[in-house]
């Protein structure tokens, strides 16, 4: 297969595949902390050393050193090339890849997508500048100050202001050389004028919230009025780069905090999310008024194990909570409900309370099914008919639970609260997981297809490589160390080509503010490099974080010492050759350098 598959398509497949589910279709796994463990399918072992990490969607075996992402796993298990693995996983994820190579039309589509992302970027920069500096943005700046939002949050989320002008953005884009069709016909940021009139801007006199995808690219906007006029909010229409059911506002900023805490907070609106972020709860995302979708749930599952549902405390908010519950239960994500006083929302609560008080609310959050049970019982009353109806509704939700133990506990509670026989309830609830499983076709772990040459196993590493991997781990957890390595250039610290390439990937995946985009790290690396990197990513960060600077200095000395030792070995060979040749002049020069290096090695111990 010679065709090239676009990076956007590969990223879509990566986001839709759950590596734990993928690996589990080939071999049994057991949860162990943040990882899942199993016996490695790539070498013989009796004690599990094969780790699968769900938050980072990677695997690594500490026994043989094999590792990587979902594509790497399928390539090794089934002896496939990278394009073949992409197509195999695309089929599994329901992502359509029609052609073996890009047709002219597909190439045009890719170019159009890149152009649309560029238009969105330029529009976001224009609106941001209007808010920060332009006199027309004074109204927006005043509004944000009144709500307690200063420059740091404004810049973090690249907030903008659409001036009270019919053609401000249209004229700005035209001045940048963009054809009107990009913003008008495809993004909907500009509307076509009627009866020969000029195009006009969608957003006027509104505070703007750029909506970013998980890679930080602006794909749409949400606009809020600054007075009581209606509609209060309008959003960009869906487009080739924006599908609202696949996007969560603030995910780009929140995903690292979600990974660290293994918990995500889901709210409804832009200001709710920013209020939490400003208060130190940086693991929050917003659905922006739409019901939570299965695709959004799967996206969240990549970054966390548990969700806190923090919606408005009114009827609509409660309904949104229970709609989200059904989606999350089906995806196997644990969810709890954060409860406040009636008619409160996250933004209003934080306006009058300290962050510690909100943390106490989070600590009191109750499992969403427990809240739903109480809701059903209260809704239908204490009559026999009411209890029966409440039980039926609860059983519908219990069928979604993947855990037999959790389902059994809820059945006991339901029986106690309704007076119904527990055995009867057990007979009535047929879990979704009891449906006949789909056939899984997988090659035996120890067998590779005869026509495929298996990927070479990871090479055992010595002390020098271990030091370089420790350096890479420090680069992962510390942005200052990444900057220092970039200034020194990776070649000065990494003698091994694979580890040098990973160091370069760490630097390339860091933004201007030092944040690391782990989703980009594996892109462009070879399978051997992915194996090395996966072993670094799954290791505990906390053990190094406190003394990162000191360990970095120790590593630099160790690398320098290894470099001197390598030079010493070369000198020894050259000395022996000079002795055989009888070259006394060269011999004297070589011995002087060797003695000097031996002295430096002793000093660096």
RODO-211510 format. One record per residue (C-alpha): z negated, y negated, x. Coordinates in nm, 3 decimals, always signed. Layout:
BEGIN
{node {Z; Y; X}}
...
This chain:
BEGIN
{node {+0.000; +0.000; +0.000}}
{node {+0.113; -0.319; +0.164}}
{node {+0.032; -0.572; -0.102}}
{node {-0.240; -0.831; -0.060}}
{node {-0.512; -0.866; -0.321}}
{node {-0.644; -1.217; -0.378}}
{node {-0.999; -1.302; -0.273}}
{node {-1.080; -1.420; -0.625}}
{node {-0.990; -1.078; -0.764}}
{node {-1.199; -0.903; -0.497}}
{node {-1.493; -1.132; -0.578}}
{node {-1.457; -1.054; -0.949}}
{node {-1.473; -0.680; -0.876}}
{node {-1.772; -0.730; -0.646}}
{node {-1.959; -0.920; -0.916}}
{node {-1.891; -0.656; -1.180}}
{node {-1.991; -0.353; -0.974}}
{node {-2.360; -0.260; -0.950}}
{node {-2.397; -0.076; -0.619}}
{node {-2.705; +0.116; -0.738}}
{node {-2.510; +0.259; -1.031}}
{node {-2.213; +0.330; -0.804}}
{node {-2.411; +0.519; -0.541}}
{node {-2.614; +0.699; -0.810}}
{node {-2.290; +0.850; -0.942}}
{node {-2.257; +1.034; -0.610}}
{node {-2.616; +1.115; -0.513}}
{node {-2.970; +1.087; -0.656}}
{node {-3.169; +0.775; -0.570}}
{node {-3.535; +0.686; -0.616}}
{node {-3.675; +0.333; -0.634}}
{node {-3.891; +0.229; -0.338}}
{node {-3.998; -0.137; -0.354}}
{node {-3.691; -0.361; -0.345}}
{node {-3.466; -0.073; -0.242}}
{node {-3.350; +0.263; -0.374}}
{node {-3.377; +0.559; -0.135}}
{node {-3.182; +0.881; -0.106}}
{node {-3.062; +1.142; +0.141}}
{node {-2.773; +1.000; +0.340}}
{node {-2.435; +1.153; +0.242}}
{node {-2.290; +1.070; +0.583}}
{node {-2.522; +1.275; +0.805}}
{node {-2.762; +1.567; +0.763}}
{node {-3.124; +1.468; +0.704}}
{node {-3.434; +1.599; +0.526}}
{node {-3.627; +1.270; +0.495}}
{node {-3.448; +0.990; +0.304}}
{node {-3.335; +0.704; +0.525}}
{node {-3.043; +0.587; +0.308}}
{node {-3.127; +0.250; +0.147}}
{node {-2.946; +0.078; -0.138}}
{node {-3.048; -0.282; -0.200}}
{node {-2.963; -0.408; -0.551}}
{node {-3.032; -0.784; -0.507}}
{node {-2.792; -0.806; -0.211}}
{node {-2.556; -0.529; -0.327}}
{node {-2.549; -0.346; +0.006}}
{node {-2.642; -0.006; +0.148}}
{node {-2.765; +0.099; +0.492}}
{node {-2.877; +0.423; +0.652}}
{node {-3.140; +0.380; +0.922}}
{node {-3.067; +0.733; +1.041}}
{node {-2.698; +0.706; +1.132}}
{node {-2.643; +0.329; +1.109}}
{node {-2.375; +0.341; +0.839}}
{node {-2.382; +0.053; +0.591}}
{node {-2.191; -0.214; +0.404}}
{node {-2.103; -0.313; +0.049}}
{node {-1.964; -0.121; -0.250}}
{node {-1.614; -0.119; -0.100}}
{node {-1.749; +0.024; +0.227}}
{node {-1.933; +0.300; +0.042}}
{node {-1.626; +0.417; -0.151}}
{node {-1.411; +0.400; +0.161}}
{node {-1.648; +0.629; +0.349}}
{node {-1.719; +0.866; +0.061}}
{node {-1.358; +0.919; -0.036}}
{node {-1.171; +0.833; +0.283}}
{node {-0.987; +0.541; +0.126}}
{node {-0.832; +0.234; +0.281}}
{node {-0.974; -0.105; +0.180}}
{node {-0.694; -0.181; -0.074}}
{node {-0.736; +0.166; -0.222}}
{node {-1.112; +0.117; -0.253}}
{node {-1.053; -0.215; -0.427}}
{node {-0.827; -0.049; -0.680}}
{node {-1.068; +0.239; -0.734}}
{node {-1.356; +0.000; -0.805}}
{node {-1.133; -0.228; -1.011}}
{node {-1.061; +0.064; -1.241}}
{node {-1.432; +0.144; -1.263}}
{node {-1.519; -0.219; -1.341}}
{node {-1.237; -0.270; -1.590}}
{node {-1.061; -0.529; -1.374}}
{node {-0.683; -0.511; -1.403}}
{node {-0.474; -0.516; -1.086}}
{node {-0.117; -0.479; -1.200}}
{node {+0.094; -0.511; -0.888}}
{node {+0.084; -0.358; -0.540}}
{node {+0.172; -0.695; -0.394}}
{node {+0.174; -1.054; -0.503}}
{node {+0.484; -1.139; -0.698}}
{node {+0.618; -1.495; -0.686}}
{node {+0.448; -1.554; -1.021}}
{node {+0.113; -1.423; -0.891}}
{node {+0.142; -1.634; -0.580}}
{node {+0.209; -1.934; -0.803}}
{node {-0.098; -1.844; -1.011}}
{node {-0.313; -1.829; -0.699}}
{node {-0.183; -2.164; -0.584}}
{node {-0.246; -2.310; -0.929}}
{node {-0.604; -2.185; -0.923}}
{node {-0.661; -2.342; -0.582}}
{node {-0.509; -2.667; -0.709}}
{node {-0.733; -2.666; -1.018}}
{node {-1.042; -2.614; -0.804}}
{node {-0.929; -2.905; -0.587}}
{node {-0.878; -3.130; -0.892}}
{node {-1.227; -3.039; -1.017}}
{node {-1.372; -3.114; -0.675}}
{node {-1.205; -3.456; -0.659}}
{node {-1.316; -3.535; -1.017}}
{node {-1.676; -3.438; -0.933}}
{node {-1.672; -3.660; -0.624}}
{node {-1.532; -3.950; -0.829}}
{node {-1.797; -3.921; -1.102}}
{node {-2.071; -3.877; -0.842}}
{node {-1.965; -4.195; -0.664}}
{node {-1.961; -4.380; -0.996}}
{node {-2.322; -4.282; -1.055}}
{node {-2.446; -4.358; -0.706}}
{node {-2.268; -4.681; -0.618}}
{node {-2.045; -4.829; -0.885}}
{node {-2.177; -5.117; -1.101}}
{node {-2.057; -4.932; -1.411}}
{node {-2.290; -4.645; -1.320}}
{node {-2.601; -4.866; -1.350}}
{node {-2.660; -4.740; -1.703}}
{node {-2.662; -4.380; -1.582}}
{node {-2.892; -4.459; -1.289}}
{node {-3.133; -4.638; -1.519}}
{node {-3.135; -4.347; -1.765}}
{node {-3.212; -4.095; -1.489}}
{node {-3.492; -4.309; -1.348}}
{node {-3.650; -4.329; -1.692}}
{node {-3.651; -3.950; -1.704}}
{node {-3.795; -3.926; -1.354}}
{node {-3.487; -3.810; -1.166}}
{node {-3.436; -3.978; -0.833}}
{node {-3.175; -3.949; -0.560}}
{node {-3.262; -3.605; -0.420}}
{node {-3.208; -3.415; -0.744}}
{node {-2.904; -3.629; -0.829}}
{node {-2.741; -3.535; -0.498}}
{node {-2.851; -3.172; -0.510}}
{node {-2.667; -3.119; -0.838}}
{node {-2.393; -3.377; -0.768}}
{node {-2.462; -3.552; -1.101}}
{node {-2.204; -3.805; -1.207}}
{node {-2.126; -4.081; -1.453}}
{node {-1.809; -4.128; -1.655}}
{node {-1.751; -4.504; -1.691}}
{node {-1.679; -4.669; -2.025}}
{node {-1.307; -4.669; -1.955}}
{node {-1.016; -4.489; -2.118}}
{node {-0.830; -4.402; -1.798}}
{node {-1.070; -4.419; -1.503}}
{node {-1.039; -4.055; -1.400}}
{node {-0.670; -4.027; -1.491}}
{node {-0.589; -4.325; -1.269}}
{node {-0.810; -4.195; -0.986}}
{node {-0.638; -3.855; -0.986}}
{node {-0.295; -4.017; -0.999}}
{node {-0.392; -4.227; -0.699}}
{node {-0.482; -3.905; -0.514}}
{node {-0.136; -3.767; -0.583}}
{node {-0.219; -3.512; -0.853}}
{node {+0.028; -3.456; -1.133}}
{node {-0.115; -3.534; -1.479}}
{node {-0.064; -3.175; -1.600}}
{node {-0.345; -3.034; -1.382}}
{node {-0.626; -3.235; -1.539}}
{node {-0.463; -3.267; -1.880}}
{node {-0.292; -2.939; -1.968}}
{node {-0.502; -2.694; -1.768}}
{node {-0.853; -2.840; -1.720}}
{node {-0.879; -3.060; -2.029}}
{node {-1.044; -3.345; -1.834}}
{node {-0.770; -3.577; -1.956}}
{node {-0.626; -3.584; -2.308}}
{node {-0.267; -3.657; -2.400}}
{node {-0.214; -3.988; -2.578}}
{node {-0.048; -3.989; -2.919}}
{node {+0.265; -4.174; -3.029}}
{node {+0.370; -4.268; -2.677}}
{node {+0.029; -4.390; -2.569}}
{node {-0.106; -4.317; -2.220}}
{node {-0.332; -4.023; -2.137}}
{node {-0.704; -4.090; -2.172}}
{node {-1.021; -3.940; -2.020}}
{node {-1.222; -3.672; -2.202}}
{node {-1.553; -3.808; -2.071}}
{node {-1.639; -4.174; -2.125}}
{node {-1.979; -4.340; -2.089}}
{node {-2.156; -4.012; -2.033}}
{node {-2.386; -3.863; -1.773}}
{node {-2.200; -3.569; -1.618}}
{node {-2.329; -3.233; -1.498}}
{node {-2.079; -3.053; -1.272}}
{node {-2.083; -2.682; -1.355}}
{node {-2.049; -2.465; -1.043}}
{node {-1.970; -2.098; -1.004}}
{node {-2.187; -1.868; -0.792}}
{node {-1.998; -1.981; -0.482}}
{node {-2.071; -2.349; -0.543}}
{node {-1.722; -2.448; -0.659}}
{node {-1.701; -2.701; -0.944}}
{node {-1.520; -2.536; -1.235}}
{node {-1.614; -2.756; -1.533}}
{node {-1.835; -3.043; -1.655}}
{node {-2.093; -3.106; -1.921}}
{node {-2.131; -3.462; -2.049}}
{node {-2.432; -3.620; -2.224}}
{node {-2.445; -3.949; -2.409}}
{node {-2.712; -4.201; -2.306}}
{node {-2.794; -4.315; -2.658}}
{node {-2.825; -4.154; -3.001}}
{node {-2.453; -4.123; -3.070}}
{node {-2.293; -3.789; -3.150}}
{node {-2.192; -3.545; -3.027}}
{node {-2.485; -3.544; -2.788}}
{node {-2.310; -3.307; -2.545}}
{node {-1.948; -3.219; -2.487}}
{node {-1.821; -2.970; -2.230}}
{node {-1.495; -2.905; -2.054}}
{node {-1.279; -2.656; -2.243}}
{node {-1.227; -2.310; -2.099}}
{node {-0.956; -2.295; -1.836}}
{node {-0.811; -2.059; -1.574}}
{node {-1.115; -2.137; -1.353}}
{node {-1.384; -2.167; -1.622}}
{node {-1.502; -1.899; -1.864}}
{node {-1.833; -2.009; -2.009}}
{node {-1.951; -1.653; -2.074}}
{node {-1.934; -1.581; -1.699}}
{node {-2.105; -1.894; -1.569}}
{node {-2.472; -1.996; -1.554}}
{node {-2.559; -2.356; -1.476}}
{node {-2.762; -2.386; -1.157}}
{node {-2.702; -2.030; -1.034}}
{node {-2.557; -2.153; -0.706}}
{node {-2.876; -2.346; -0.633}}
{node {-3.108; -2.079; -0.776}}
{node {-2.976; -1.750; -0.642}}
{node {-3.166; -1.748; -0.312}}
{node {-3.498; -1.828; -0.482}}
{node {-3.422; -1.556; -0.736}}
{node {-3.361; -1.306; -0.458}}
{node {-3.684; -1.398; -0.281}}
{node {-3.902; -1.383; -0.592}}
{node {-3.702; -1.105; -0.764}}
{node {-3.751; -1.314; -1.081}}
{node {-3.520; -1.550; -1.266}}
{node {-3.602; -1.810; -1.531}}
{node {-3.345; -1.860; -1.807}}
{node {-3.348; -2.188; -2.003}}
{node {-3.106; -2.346; -2.247}}
{node {-3.006; -2.688; -2.114}}
{node {-2.911; -2.883; -1.805}}
{node {-3.222; -3.100; -1.804}}
{node {-3.446; -2.798; -1.862}}
{node {-3.304; -2.632; -1.553}}
{node {-3.327; -2.946; -1.339}}
{node {-3.683; -3.019; -1.456}}
{node {-3.791; -2.675; -1.337}}
{node {-3.601; -2.711; -1.010}}
{node {-3.758; -3.051; -0.944}}
{node {-4.104; -2.908; -1.016}}
{node {-4.059; -2.636; -0.755}}
{node {-3.933; -2.354; -0.978}}
{node {-3.600; -2.320; -0.805}}
{node {-3.516; -1.980; -0.954}}
{node {-3.405; -2.124; -1.290}}
{node {-3.062; -2.115; -1.455}}
{node {-2.933; -2.246; -1.787}}
{node {-2.707; -2.097; -2.051}}
{node {-2.608; -2.447; -2.167}}
{node {-2.645; -2.377; -2.536}}
{node {-2.438; -2.059; -2.551}}
{node {-2.578; -1.714; -2.623}}
{node {-2.647; -1.507; -2.312}}
{node {-2.356; -1.268; -2.250}}
{node {-2.343; -0.922; -2.094}}
{node {-2.142; -1.065; -1.802}}
{node {-2.409; -1.327; -1.738}}
{node {-2.678; -1.056; -1.754}}
{node {-2.492; -0.846; -1.497}}
{node {-2.459; -1.154; -1.278}}
{node {-2.834; -1.215; -1.298}}
{node {-2.902; -0.851; -1.221}}
{node {-2.744; -0.900; -0.881}}
{node {-3.014; -1.145; -0.783}}
{node {-3.335; -1.041; -0.961}}
{node {-3.518; -0.758; -1.135}}
{node {-3.705; -0.956; -1.399}}
{node {-3.630; -1.253; -1.620}}
{node {-3.850; -1.510; -1.790}}
{node {-3.689; -1.633; -2.113}}
{node {-3.796; -1.996; -2.150}}
{node {-3.615; -2.131; -2.455}}
{node {-3.706; -2.408; -2.698}}
{node {-4.009; -2.329; -2.914}}
{node {-3.827; -2.370; -3.245}}
{node {-3.645; -2.133; -3.478}}
{node {-3.316; -2.166; -3.291}}
{node {-3.489; -2.102; -2.960}}
{node {-3.661; -1.791; -3.094}}
{node {-3.330; -1.659; -3.227}}
{node {-3.168; -1.723; -2.888}}
{node {-3.455; -1.533; -2.724}}
{node {-3.398; -1.223; -2.936}}
{node {-3.020; -1.236; -2.891}}
{node {-3.074; -1.248; -2.516}}
{node {-3.321; -0.958; -2.547}}
{node {-3.053; -0.726; -2.682}}
{node {-2.814; -0.809; -2.398}}
{node {-3.079; -0.772; -2.130}}
{node {-3.219; -0.444; -2.262}}
{node {-2.870; -0.297; -2.267}}
{node {-2.827; -0.398; -1.901}}
{node {-3.166; -0.257; -1.801}}
{node {-3.319; -0.594; -1.708}}
{node {-3.689; -0.650; -1.777}}
{node {-3.755; -0.971; -1.970}}
{node {-4.065; -1.162; -2.076}}
{node {-4.105; -1.461; -2.305}}
{node {-4.265; -1.789; -2.198}}
{node {-4.441; -1.949; -2.494}}
{node {-4.541; -2.314; -2.539}}
{node {-4.663; -2.523; -2.828}}
{node {-4.427; -2.568; -3.123}}
{node {-4.123; -2.791; -3.065}}
{node {-4.183; -2.808; -2.687}}
{node {-3.913; -2.736; -2.431}}
{node {-3.929; -2.700; -2.051}}
{node {-3.824; -3.058; -1.984}}
{node {-4.071; -3.216; -2.229}}
{node {-4.355; -2.990; -2.113}}
{node {-4.312; -3.086; -1.748}}
{node {-4.295; -3.454; -1.842}}
{node {-4.661; -3.435; -1.945}}
{node {-4.805; -3.143; -1.745}}
{node {-4.843; -3.038; -1.383}}
{node {-4.644; -2.756; -1.228}}
{node {-4.966; -2.550; -1.202}}
{node {-5.004; -2.559; -1.580}}
{node {-4.651; -2.430; -1.623}}
{node {-4.717; -2.155; -1.370}}
{node {-5.011; -2.048; -1.587}}
{node {-4.770; -2.022; -1.881}}
{node {-4.542; -1.806; -1.670}}
{node {-4.836; -1.584; -1.577}}
{node {-4.913; -1.536; -1.947}}
{node {-4.552; -1.447; -2.037}}
{node {-4.535; -1.138; -2.257}}
{node {-4.267; -0.865; -2.263}}
{node {-3.991; -0.968; -2.502}}
{node {-4.015; -0.645; -2.704}}
{node {-4.385; -0.707; -2.764}}
{node {-4.304; -1.055; -2.894}}
{node {-4.024; -0.911; -3.107}}
{node {-4.258; -0.651; -3.260}}
{node {-4.503; -0.921; -3.364}}
{node {-4.217; -1.131; -3.501}}
{node {-4.087; -0.842; -3.715}}
{node {-4.433; -0.761; -3.854}}
{node {-4.503; -1.125; -3.936}}
{node {-4.158; -1.176; -4.088}}
{node {-4.172; -0.880; -4.326}}
{node {-4.541; -0.888; -4.415}}
{node {-4.807; -0.621; -4.470}}
{node {-4.651; -0.450; -4.769}}
{node {-4.533; -0.089; -4.736}}
{node {-4.175; -0.204; -4.773}}
{node {-4.226; -0.480; -4.518}}
{node {-4.378; -0.246; -4.257}}
{node {-4.094; +0.002; -4.308}}
{node {-3.834; -0.272; -4.261}}
{node {-4.010; -0.403; -3.950}}
{node {-4.023; -0.049; -3.808}}
{node {-3.651; +0.001; -3.868}}
{node {-3.564; -0.322; -3.688}}
{node {-3.793; -0.235; -3.397}}
{node {-3.645; +0.114; -3.365}}
{node {-3.298; -0.040; -3.334}}
{node {-3.414; -0.230; -3.026}}
{node {-3.612; +0.058; -2.876}}
{node {-3.290; +0.260; -2.864}}
{node {-3.168; +0.018; -2.597}}
{node {-3.456; +0.090; -2.359}}
{node {-3.347; +0.298; -2.057}}
{node {-3.708; +0.406; -1.979}}
{node {-3.849; +0.703; -2.174}}
{node {-4.203; +0.608; -2.074}}
{node {-4.170; +0.248; -2.190}}
{node {-4.009; +0.361; -2.517}}
{node {-4.293; +0.607; -2.579}}
{node {-4.558; +0.337; -2.529}}
{node {-4.385; +0.105; -2.775}}
{node {-4.359; +0.387; -3.028}}
{node {-4.734; +0.444; -3.004}}
{node {-4.795; +0.072; -3.060}}
{node {-4.548; +0.062; -3.349}}
{node {-4.720; +0.363; -3.512}}
{node {-5.060; +0.197; -3.472}}
{node {-4.948; -0.137; -3.615}}
{node {-4.759; +0.008; -3.914}}
{node {-4.959; +0.323; -3.991}}
{node {-4.643; +0.533; -3.965}}
{node {-4.651; +0.879; -3.811}}
{node {-4.567; +0.865; -3.442}}
{node {-4.374; +1.193; -3.447}}
{node {-4.162; +1.063; -3.733}}
{node {-4.082; +0.747; -3.538}}
{node {-3.986; +0.954; -3.233}}
{node {-3.742; +1.154; -3.442}}
{node {-3.587; +0.835; -3.581}}
{node {-3.525; +0.665; -3.247}}
{node {-3.230; +0.810; -3.056}}
{node {-3.199; +0.621; -2.727}}
{node {-2.862; +0.487; -2.622}}
{node {-2.902; +0.683; -2.300}}
{node {-2.904; +1.009; -2.501}}
{node {-2.533; +0.974; -2.571}}
{node {-2.318; +1.229; -2.384}}
{node {-2.262; +1.094; -2.033}}
{node {-1.915; +1.008; -1.918}}
{node {-1.767; +1.255; -1.678}}
{node {-1.812; +1.146; -1.319}}
{node {-1.558; +1.266; -1.067}}
{node {-1.690; +1.255; -0.715}}
{node {-1.611; +1.445; -0.399}}
{node {-1.894; +1.646; -0.247}}
{node {-2.081; +1.418; -0.003}}
{node {-2.013; +1.634; +0.299}}
{node {-1.637; +1.665; +0.237}}
{node {-1.369; +1.408; +0.308}}
{node {-1.013; +1.440; +0.178}}
{node {-0.814; +1.632; +0.441}}
{node {-0.531; +1.380; +0.449}}
{node {-0.768; +1.092; +0.535}}
{node {-0.918; +1.024; +0.873}}
{node {-1.289; +0.946; +0.814}}
{node {-1.424; +0.615; +0.937}}
{node {-1.596; +0.651; +1.272}}
{node {-1.976; +0.673; +1.258}}
{node {-2.192; +0.390; +1.377}}
{node {-2.253; +0.390; +1.752}}
{node {-2.608; +0.440; +1.874}}
{node {-2.740; +0.117; +2.014}}
{node {-2.939; +0.036; +2.323}}
{node {-3.197; -0.231; +2.398}}
{node {-2.939; -0.507; +2.446}}
{node {-2.790; -0.452; +2.102}}
{node {-3.135; -0.441; +1.946}}
{node {-3.212; -0.780; +2.097}}
{node {-2.885; -0.921; +1.964}}
{node {-2.961; -0.783; +1.617}}
{node {-3.304; -0.944; +1.629}}
{node {-3.124; -1.270; +1.705}}
{node {-2.896; -1.212; +1.406}}
{node {-3.198; -1.150; +1.181}}
{node {-3.346; -1.481; +1.298}}
{node {-3.017; -1.652; +1.218}}
{node {-3.031; -1.504; +0.868}}
{node {-3.375; -1.645; +0.785}}
{node {-3.375; -1.973; +0.978}}
{node {-3.111; -2.247; +0.945}}
{node {-3.233; -2.430; +1.259}}
{node {-3.173; -2.119; +1.468}}
{node {-2.824; -2.089; +1.319}}
{node {-2.760; -2.447; +1.428}}
{node {-2.890; -2.379; +1.781}}
{node {-2.668; -2.073; +1.816}}
{node {-2.370; -2.277; +1.689}}
{node {-2.438; -2.545; +1.951}}
{node {-2.471; -2.287; +2.227}}
{node {-2.168; -2.093; +2.090}}
{node {-2.222; -1.727; +1.995}}
{node {-2.050; -1.605; +2.313}}
{node {-2.345; -1.733; +2.520}}
{node {-2.593; -1.514; +2.333}}
{node {-2.393; -1.217; +2.208}}
{node {-2.217; -0.999; +2.464}}
{node {-2.115; -0.743; +2.200}}
{node {-1.798; -0.841; +2.013}}
{node {-1.913; -0.706; +1.673}}
{node {-2.247; -0.885; +1.683}}
{node {-2.076; -1.200; +1.807}}
{node {-1.846; -1.185; +1.503}}
{node {-2.147; -1.152; +1.272}}
{node {-2.313; -1.452; +1.436}}
{node {-1.994; -1.651; +1.375}}
{node {-1.999; -1.534; +1.010}}
{node {-2.357; -1.660; +0.970}}
{node {-2.251; -2.000; +1.101}}
{node {-1.939; -2.012; +0.883}}
{node {-2.139; -1.914; +0.572}}
{node {-2.387; -2.202; +0.610}}
{node {-2.329; -2.528; +0.424}}
{node {-2.396; -2.876; +0.557}}
{node {-2.759; -2.856; +0.446}}
{node {-2.823; -2.528; +0.622}}
{node {-2.820; -2.304; +0.314}}
{node {-2.675; -1.960; +0.367}}
{node {-2.425; -1.816; +0.118}}
{node {-2.489; -1.443; +0.155}}
{node {-2.201; -1.363; -0.081}}
{node {-1.956; -1.488; +0.182}}
{node {-2.111; -1.305; +0.476}}
{node {-1.938; -0.970; +0.433}}
{node {-1.597; -1.131; +0.375}}
{node {-1.367; -1.087; +0.672}}
{node {-1.594; -0.849; +0.866}}
{node {-1.479; -0.505; +0.981}}
{node {-1.649; -0.194; +0.842}}
{node {-1.844; -0.148; +1.167}}
{node {-1.961; -0.508; +1.149}}
{node {-2.062; -0.464; +0.784}}
{node {-2.268; -0.161; +0.884}}
{node {-2.455; -0.365; +1.145}}
{node {-2.506; -0.658; +0.907}}
{node {-2.632; -0.440; +0.621}}
{node {-2.904; -0.302; +0.848}}
{node {-3.015; -0.657; +0.921}}
{node {-3.005; -0.779; +0.560}}
{node {-3.226; -0.501; +0.421}}
{node {-3.503; -0.560; +0.674}}
{node {-3.817; -0.755; +0.587}}
{node {-3.778; -1.128; +0.651}}
{node {-4.147; -1.217; +0.622}}
{node {-4.241; -1.030; +0.939}}
{node {-4.028; -1.267; +1.147}}
{node {-4.040; -1.592; +0.951}}
{node {-4.379; -1.718; +1.072}}
{node {-4.297; -1.687; +1.443}}
{node {-3.921; -1.730; +1.426}}
{node {-3.900; -2.009; +1.687}}
{node {-4.110; -1.823; +1.943}}
{node {-3.924; -1.495; +1.889}}
{node {-3.595; -1.682; +1.928}}
{node {-3.700; -1.809; +2.270}}
{node {-3.809; -1.457; +2.371}}
{node {-3.472; -1.323; +2.258}}
{node {-3.283; -1.582; +2.459}}
{node {-3.480; -1.484; +2.769}}
{node {-3.413; -1.117; +2.699}}
{node {-3.040; -1.181; +2.658}}
{node {-3.035; -1.378; +2.981}}
{node {-3.219; -1.095; +3.156}}
{node {-2.970; -0.837; +3.027}}
{node {-2.683; -1.054; +3.144}}
{node {-2.838; -1.070; +3.492}}
{node {-2.888; -0.692; +3.494}}
{node {-2.525; -0.638; +3.402}}
{node {-2.418; -0.868; +3.685}}
{node {-2.654; -0.682; +3.921}}
{node {-2.486; -0.351; +3.839}}
{node {-2.144; -0.499; +3.912}}
{node {-2.269; -0.639; +4.242}}
{node {-2.405; -0.300; +4.343}}
{node {-2.063; -0.144; +4.289}}
{node {-1.897; -0.425; +4.487}}
{node {-2.149; -0.384; +4.772}}
{node {-2.076; -0.011; +4.793}}
{node {-1.703; -0.084; +4.800}}
{node {-1.750; -0.351; +5.074}}
{node {-1.952; -0.101; +5.282}}
{node {-1.672; +0.156; +5.251}}
{node {-1.417; -0.110; +5.352}}
{node {-1.630; -0.237; +5.642}}
{node {-1.603; -0.596; +5.512}}
{node {-1.917; -0.753; +5.663}}
{node {-1.840; -1.108; +5.540}}
{node {-1.805; -1.001; +5.176}}
{node {-2.107; -0.773; +5.214}}
{node {-2.330; -1.061; +5.325}}
{node {-2.216; -1.281; +5.036}}
{node {-2.270; -1.005; +4.780}}
{node {-2.616; -0.921; +4.911}}
{node {-2.724; -1.287; +4.893}}
{node {-2.617; -1.305; +4.527}}
{node {-2.781; -0.970; +4.450}}
{node {-3.113; -1.076; +4.600}}
{node {-3.099; -1.404; +4.410}}
{node {-3.031; -1.224; +4.081}}
{node {-3.306; -0.967; +4.145}}
{node {-3.549; -1.253; +4.195}}
{node {-3.441; -1.416; +3.865}}
{node {-3.481; -1.086; +3.679}}
{node {-3.841; -1.055; +3.800}}
{node {-3.913; -1.416; +3.696}}
{node {-3.789; -1.350; +3.341}}
{node {-4.009; -1.048; +3.273}}
